[in-house]
Each structure stands twice: as C-alpha cells, then as structure tokens.
Amino acid sequence: MKKQLFIFFVLFISKVSFASFLLIPMDDVSQKNHLKAYGITYFSLERGNKVKWLLNYRGGSFLLEDTEIFRKECTIRGVTYEVLSDAEAVSILEEISSPSKNMDAVLLEKAPKIAVYSPKDKMPWDDAVTMVLNYAEIPYDVVYDEEVLHDGLIKYEWLHLHHEDFTGQYGKFYGAYRRAPWYIEAKQYAETLAKKLGYKKVSQEKLAVALKIRDFVIGGGFMFAMCSATESFDIALSAQGVDICEPMFDGDGSDANYQSKIDFNKTFAFKDYTLIRDPMTYEFSSIDMTRKRKIPKTLDYFSLMEYSAKWDPIPTMLTQNHTTLIKGFMGQTTSFDRKTIKSNVLVMGEVKANGEARYIHGVIGKGMFTFYGGHDPEDYQHRVGDPKTELDLHPNSPGYRLILNNVLFPAAKKKKQKT
C-alpha cells in the first residue's frame, strides 16, 4: 500500500521537483480564512499545478505543491498553511485511503473558466457569489443575455445565476416597487434589450436565454443558482409556449387556466408546483417556503447531509465544510418545499424542523446543477437598498463555503459516480 501511494504521489508532483508540500487546513480551529483558502487553491490551478482536495480530512483540506510563490500568497491573503515533508504527506494520503476512514483524495486538475450571469450595471453586493469570488480573488467574467444568446457560454465550464427572473415578471417586485425609479428603469432596460435582440416580449427573450443555459448544462456545463434564479429558471422552462404574465408585465392578459398547461417534464429540479398568479404578491410559486416555514431567526439552521467520500465523491465535495450545521438566511426563494422536488434530485442540506430543502443537486444530460436557497449567507434578511456584506467580517463563513465548493467542483478529475 505504501509503495503504491508513493508512486501515485510521485506522479502527482512530477511536473516540479521539490522536497515538501503545503497543506491548507480547512478545519474550524486552524484556518484563519476559509474563503480566501479557495482562492489560493484556484491560484495554484491557474498556474498549471495540480491540487489534492482531501475530502473529510480536517474540514476538506487542500494539498498543494510547495513553492515560494504559494507561501507568499498565503501570507499576503491571510491563509493558514502547514509545510509537510514527503513522508508526512504520504502518511496523510495513506490514512485517507484506509477503507475504515470516510475520506478520499480528489485530484483537481485545471482552473475552471467562470461566468456570472448578471446585468452589467448590477452592484456586486446584489450577488453573494460575485462578492465571494471577489473576496477570494477568483477571476470571472460577467455575461448577460446578449452573450448567452450568441453562444458565449461555450467558453466556460461554470455558470452562476443569482437573483434573476426568467419568467418576464421583473422579479415580482410590482406590488411594492412599481413606482420606484430603479424598477421603472430596469423594466425599460429589459424591454429595450428584448426588442434589440428580436423579441416582442421580455418573457420570450428570457425564455430563449433559459433554453441556451439549459443546453449549456446538457452539453456538460456546471450551473449554480441561488435565490429566485433557482425557481424562476425552472418555471420558465415549464411554461414554454404559455403566457403566464399579467398585463402590467407584458401588455396583454395571461393564458386562461395556464396552470394546467405547465409541463414539469421540462424542468431541472421541480415538479407539481402551483404558480402564484397575483401580481401584487412577491412570490413565484409554491416551490418556495418563505411564507410557509414559520421558523424564528434564532432557530433557523440547516444541516448538511453526510456522504461516503469514496463512493459518493460528488455530493461529498459539494458539502465540504468545517461544520455540518449552517445558519439560515432568507431570500425571495428561501428554501424548497420537498413535495415539489423531483425524486432524482439530491437534497444535500435540509432544515430538520420542517424538512424543507436548502441545498440540492442534480444531473442533466452531461452536466450538473446545484440550487442553493436564499440570497446572502451572512445577511439574514437582505432587503432592497441594504448595505453590502463585508466578508472581512466573515472569513470563515460556512454558508459561503458551500458556494466556493461549487466553484472548485468542475476542476476535479472526472470520476465516475458509483451506484
């Protein structure tokens, strides 16, 4: 066993000759800045160096090649690291490989090319993923409807959608904000863009975007969505050819009895949901649990599921953390009603008190998606106009770690999921 491990490790480091390794611990005691640790790992991958992700070892630690550049970057960014000898590194890998340990070592090979779907004028603090990518110093490109419709996603491995509305109802903000200047301007911008791209209605243009994103995933892409993007994306797919928008959104009436025309076979994650027809209600459908959950803030936590690292590496990677209990946070789509989740979708995080799902994952074609309920893991109830979250105050946020797990996930050496 030791000989095999040593040979494997030599292959791992064959590109550079050096006498030690850097361990970036990710447990709750050692690491000073969990979020920036992901940035160091991405930094290493960008420079052509492979990284070992040590699943379930000290909170999902990273094993890097030891170079002066990486040590310097860790020091500058405030990331804790430990220098290991060859023998110490092999000993850790030997421990991880033991059948009695629920651990595994996954090889990360290449830094994924990242795209964030967002209007160009959106403020960074409107999007938790944009904030944490900036904080972790992980590079990304901003794309929007024009790039998506012109097949711009072909350049990327990972795509993020946040507080977006793919149904053409302008986020269902009509009831509270229809007279607000920002709402009026956003509506005018969306209508102008739709016409520029050759569509009569915003709902038609957004559906075309959703279909392009669907094809991106089916073709092998990774999609990560939060808040209302999770719900509105599936609703748009299921309402193809059906007008679900009331007159204040698209200038004409919705289809009669449109609920009966919804096709759940076209969605990624959800089924059997009822659309909220009232334009004055800040809610898309019965998928969301925000109005039904009745959980006080002091008791609002969700639990991560535990998986076999050796047999289920994908959900194990996506749930790596230094704690299995994550404090909850609200959003337009806060969480998902379990009754509306398809049976082939994996629930990776749930609220024990009422069984609602917070964090789910699935496979579509050759690609995968992850949906994460809520708006900002460190802002319990983010409202329009609220100040941005200062991540310097939350460098060890377990809620934000789940986002960054998804960012690194496409870098993993493709490993066939066992069944």
C-alpha positions in Angstrom: 0.0 0.0 0.0 2.8 2.4 0.9 4.6 1.7 -2.3 1.5 2.4 -4.3 0.8 5.6 -2.5 4.4 6.8 -3.0 4.3 6.0 -6.7 1.0 7.8 -7.0 2.3 10.8 -5.2 5.4 11.0 -7.3 3.2 11.1 -10.4 1.2 13.9 -8.7 4.3 16.1 -8.3 6.3 15.0 -11.3 6.0 18.4 -13.0 8.1 20.1 -10.4 10.9 18.8 -8.2 10.6 19.9 -4.5 11.0 18.4 -1.1 7.8 19.4 0.7 4.1 20.2 0.3 1.7 22.8 1.6 -1.3 21.6 3.5 -4.1 24.2 3.7 -6.2 23.0 6.6 -9.9 23.7 6.5 -11.0 22.7 10.0 -12.7 25.1 12.4 -9.7 25.6 14.6 -6.6 26.0 12.4 -7.8 28.1 9.3 -7.8 31.8 9.7 -9.6 32.5 6.4 -11.5 29.6 4.8 -12.9 31.7 2.0 -9.5 33.0 0.7 -8.1 29.5 1.0 -10.3 28.6 -2.0 -8.7 31.5 -3.8 -5.2 30.1 -3.1 -6.3 26.7 -4.5 -7.6 28.4 -7.6 -4.4 30.4 -7.9 -2.4 27.2 -7.9 -4.6 25.6 -10.5 -4.3 28.7 -12.7 -0.5 28.2 -12.8 -0.8 24.7 -14.0 -0.3 22.9 -10.7 -2.5 20.1 -9.6 -4.0 20.1 -6.2 -5.4 17.3 -4.0 -8.7 18.0 -2.3 -8.7 15.9 0.9 -12.4 15.2 1.4 -13.4 15.0 5.0 -9.9 15.4 6.2 -9.7 18.4 8.6 -12.8 20.0 7.0 -11.9 19.3 3.4 -8.3 20.5 3.3 -6.1 21.1 0.2 -2.7 19.7 -0.5 -0.5 21.9 -2.8 2.9 21.8 -4.3 5.3 23.8 -2.0 6.7 26.8 -3.8 7.8 30.2 -2.5 5.1 31.9 -4.6 2.3 29.9 -2.8 3.8 30.5 0.6 3.9 34.2 -0.2 0.4 34.3 -1.5 -0.9 32.5 1.6 0.8 35.1 3.8 -0.4 38.0 1.9 -4.0 36.8 1.8 -4.0 35.6 5.5 -4.5 32.0 4.7 -3.1 29.4 7.2 -0.8 26.8 5.8 1.4 24.0 7.1 4.6 22.7 5.4 4.7 19.0 5.1 7.6 16.7 4.3 7.2 13.9 1.7 6.8 11.4 4.4 4.2 13.4 6.2 2.2 13.9 3.0 2.3 10.2 2.2 1.2 9.4 5.7 -1.8 11.6 5.3 -2.7 10.0 2.0 -2.3 6.6 3.5 -4.7 7.5 6.3 -7.2 8.9 3.8 -7.1 5.7 1.7 -7.9 3.4 4.6 -11.3 1.6 4.0 -12.2 2.4 7.6 -12.0 6.2 7.0 -14.8 8.1 5.3 -12.2 10.2 3.4 -10.9 10.5 -0.1 -8.3 12.5 -2.1 -9.6 14.0 -5.3 -7.3 15.4 -7.9 -8.0 19.0 -9.0 -6.5 19.4 -12.5 -7.5 22.7 -14.1 -8.9 26.0 -13.0 -12.5 26.2 -14.4 -13.5 29.2 -16.5 -16.2 31.0 -14.6 -19.1 33.2 -15.8 -21.6 35.1 -13.7 -24.9 35.9 -15.4 -25.7 39.4 -14.4 -26.7 42.8 -15.8 -23.6 44.9 -16.3 -24.8 47.7 -14.0 -25.8 45.5 -11.1 -23.9 46.3 -7.9 -21.6 43.5 -6.7 -23.3 43.3 -3.3 -26.5 42.3 -5.0 -25.0 38.9 -5.6 -23.4 36.7 -2.9 -21.4 34.7 -5.5 -19.9 37.9 -7.1 -19.0 39.1 -3.6 -17.2 35.9 -2.5 -15.4 35.5 -5.9 -14.1 39.0 -5.5 -13.1 38.4 -1.9 -11.4 35.1 -2.6 -9.7 36.7 -5.6 -11.1 34.1 -8.1 -11.4 35.6 -11.6 -14.7 35.5 -13.5 -16.4 37.1 -16.5 -19.8 38.8 -16.4 -22.2 37.7 -19.1 -25.8 38.6 -19.8 -28.5 38.0 -22.4 -26.5 39.1 -25.5 -23.5 36.9 -24.7 -25.7 33.9 -23.8 -27.9 34.1 -26.9 -24.8 34.5 -29.1 -23.4 31.2 -27.7 -20.9 32.9 -25.5 -21.3 30.2 -22.8 -19.2 27.8 -24.9 -16.1 29.4 -23.3 -17.0 28.5 -19.8 -17.2 25.4 -17.5 -19.1 27.1 -14.7 -22.1 29.5 -14.7 -23.8 31.3 -11.9 -27.3 32.7 -11.8 -28.4 34.7 -8.8 -31.4 36.9 -8.0 -32.8 36.6 -11.5 -36.3 36.3 -13.1 -36.5 34.2 -16.2 -40.3 34.4 -16.4 -40.6 38.0 -17.6 -42.3 39.3 -14.4 -39.5 41.6 -13.3 -38.8 39.8 -10.1 -42.4 40.1 -8.9 -41.4 43.5 -7.4 -44.5 45.1 -8.9 -46.6 45.2 -5.7 -44.0 47.1 -3.6 -41.8 48.9 -6.0 -43.7 49.6 -9.3 -43.3 53.4 -8.7 -39.6 53.2 -7.6 -37.3 54.8 -10.2 -35.0 51.7 -10.2 -37.9 49.4 -11.0 -39.1 51.6 -13.8 -35.6 51.9 -15.3 -35.0 48.2 -15.0 -38.3 47.4 -16.8 -37.4 49.8 -19.6 -34.0 48.4 -19.9 -35.3 44.8 -20.2 -37.9 45.8 -22.8 -35.3 47.7 -24.9 -32.9 44.8 -24.7 -35.6 42.3 -25.7 -36.5 44.3 -28.8 -32.9 44.8 -29.7 -32.4 41.0 -29.7 -35.5 40.5 -31.8 -38.2 39.6 -29.3 -41.6 41.2 -28.8 -41.7 40.4 -25.1 -39.3 40.2 -22.3 -40.7 36.8 -21.3 -40.0 35.4 -24.7 -36.4 36.7 -24.6 -35.8 35.4 -21.1 -37.1 32.0 -22.1 -34.7 32.0 -25.0 -31.9 32.7 -22.5 -33.1 29.9 -20.2 -33.1 27.5 -23.1 -29.5 28.4 -24.0 -28.5 27.9 -20.4 -30.3 24.5 -20.4 -28.3 23.5 -23.5 -25.1 24.6 -21.8 -25.8 22.2 -18.9 -27.0 19.3 -21.1 -23.7 19.7 -23.0 -21.6 19.2 -19.9 -21.6 22.6 -18.1 -22.0 23.2 -14.4 -24.7 25.6 -13.3 -25.0 27.1 -9.8 -28.1 29.1 -8.9 -29.2 31.0 -5.8 -32.4 32.7 -4.6 -35.1 33.4 -7.2 -33.0 32.2 -10.1 -33.5 28.6 -9.0 -37.3 28.8 -9.1 -37.8 31.2 -12.0 -35.4 29.2 -14.2 -37.5 26.0 -13.9 -40.8 27.9 -14.2 -39.7 29.5 -17.4 -38.7 26.1 -18.9 -42.0 24.6 -17.8 -44.1 27.4 -19.3 -42.7 27.3 -22.8 -45.5 28.4 -25.2 -47.7 29.5 -22.3 -48.3 33.2 -21.3 -48.1 33.3 -17.5 -47.6 37.1 -17.4 -50.3 39.6 -16.4 -50.9 42.8 -18.4 -48.7 45.0 -16.2 -45.7 42.8 -17.2 -46.2 42.3 -20.9 -49.1 44.4 -22.1 -51.7 41.6 -22.6 -53.5 39.1 -20.5 -52.2 35.7 -19.4 -53.5 32.5 -20.9 -56.7 31.2 -19.4 -56.1 28.3 -17.0 -52.4 28.4 -17.6 -51.6 26.3 -14.6 -52.9 23.2 -16.4 -50.6 23.9 -19.3 -47.4 23.8 -17.2 -45.0 20.9 -18.3 -43.0 19.7 -15.4 -41.1 17.3 -17.7 -39.1 20.2 -18.9 -37.7 21.4 -15.6 -34.4 20.6 -13.9 -35.4 20.2 -10.3 -39.0 20.9 -9.5 -42.4 19.4 -10.2 -46.1 19.7 -9.2 -45.8 23.3 -8.1 -48.6 25.9 -8.3 -47.8 29.3 -9.8 -48.7 32.5 -7.8 -51.0 34.4 -10.2 -51.4 37.6 -8.1 -49.0 40.2 -9.5 -49.1 42.0 -6.1 -47.6 39.0 -4.4 -43.8 38.9 -4.1 -43.7 35.2 -4.8 -43.4 33.0 -7.9 -44.8 29.6 -6.9 -45.4 27.0 -4.2 -41.8 25.8 -4.6 -40.6 28.5 -2.1 -41.1 28.0 1.6 -40.6 31.6 2.7 -44.2 32.3 3.6 -44.8 28.7 4.9 -41.8 28.0 7.0 -42.6 29.9 10.3 -39.1 29.4 11.8 -37.8 32.1 14.1 -34.3 33.5 13.3 -32.8 32.1 16.4 -33.7 28.6 15.4 -33.1 29.0 11.7 -30.3 26.5 10.8 -30.0 23.8 8.2 -28.0 20.6 8.3 -25.7 19.2 5.6 -26.0 15.5 4.7 -23.1 13.2 5.1 -22.0 11.0 2.2 -19.4 8.3 1.6 -16.3 10.1 0.3 -15.1 7.0 -1.6 -18.5 6.1 -3.1 -20.2 9.4 -3.5 -17.4 11.9 -4.2 -19.6 14.5 -5.9 -22.0 15.3 -3.1 -19.1 14.9 -0.7 -17.2 17.6 -2.5 -20.2 19.9 -2.6 -20.8 19.6 1.2 -17.2 20.0 2.4 -17.2 22.3 5.5 -15.9 22.8 9.0 -19.4 22.3 10.4 -22.5 20.4 9.3 -24.9 23.0 10.8 -25.3 26.2 8.8 -27.2 29.2 9.9 -30.2 30.0 7.7 -30.8 33.1 5.6 -33.7 34.5 3.7 -34.3 35.3 0.0 -37.2 35.7 -2.4 -36.7 32.0 -2.8 -35.5 31.0 0.7 -35.9 27.2 0.5 -37.7 24.5 -1.4 -40.8 22.5 -0.5 -39.8 18.9 -0.5 -43.1 17.9 -2.2 -42.0 19.9 -5.3 -38.6 18.3 -5.7 -38.1 15.6 -8.3 -37.1 12.2 -7.0 -33.9 12.1 -8.9 -32.6 15.3 -7.3 -30.3 15.0 -4.3 -31.1 17.1 -1.2 -27.8 17.9 0.4 -29.0 20.4 3.0 -32.3 20.5 4.9 -34.0 22.1 7.9 -34.7 19.4 10.4 -37.6 21.3 12.0 -39.8 21.1 8.9 -37.9 19.1 6.3 -37.5 21.9 3.8 -34.6 21.6 1.4 -32.0 24.4 1.3 -29.3 22.9 -1.0 -29.9 20.5 -3.8 -28.0 18.9 -6.7 -28.9 17.1 -9.9 -27.6 15.8 -13.2 -29.0 17.0 -16.6 -27.5 15.3 -19.7 -23.7 15.5 -19.5 -23.8 18.4 -17.0 -24.9 19.2 -13.4 -26.6 21.9 -11.5 -26.8 23.0 -7.8 -29.6 25.1 -6.4 -29.0 27.0 -3.1 -31.9 28.7 -1.5 -31.6 32.3 0.0 -29.9 35.5 -1.0 -26.8 36.1 1.2 -25.4 33.6 3.7 -24.3 36.3 6.1 -27.2 38.7 5.7 -30.3 37.1 7.2 -33.0 39.1 5.5 -31.4 41.2 2.8 -33.7 44.0 1.5 -33.5 46.4 -1.4 -31.1 49.2 -0.5 -29.5 47.3 2.4 -25.7 47.8 2.8 -23.4 45.2 1.3 -22.0 42.4 3.4 -18.4 42.9 4.5 -16.8 39.5 4.1 -13.7 40.6 6.0 -16.1 40.2 9.0 -17.0 36.6 7.9 -13.8 35.0 6.6 -14.8 31.6 8.0 -18.5 31.6 6.8 -19.7 28.0 6.3 -22.6 29.3 4.2 -20.2 30.9 1.8 -18.0 27.9 1.7 -20.8 25.9 0.0 -20.7 28.4 -2.8 -17.0 28.0 -3.2 -17.2 24.2 -3.1 -19.3 24.6 -6.3 -16.7 26.9 -7.9 -13.9 24.4 -7.5 -16.0 21.3 -8.3 -15.5 21.5 -12.1 -11.7 21.3 -11.5 -12.0 17.8 -10.2 -10.7 14.9 -12.2 -13.7 13.3 -13.7 -14.6 10.3 -11.5 -17.5 8.1 -12.4 -20.1 8.2 -9.7 -20.7 4.8 -8.1 -24.2 3.5 -7.7 
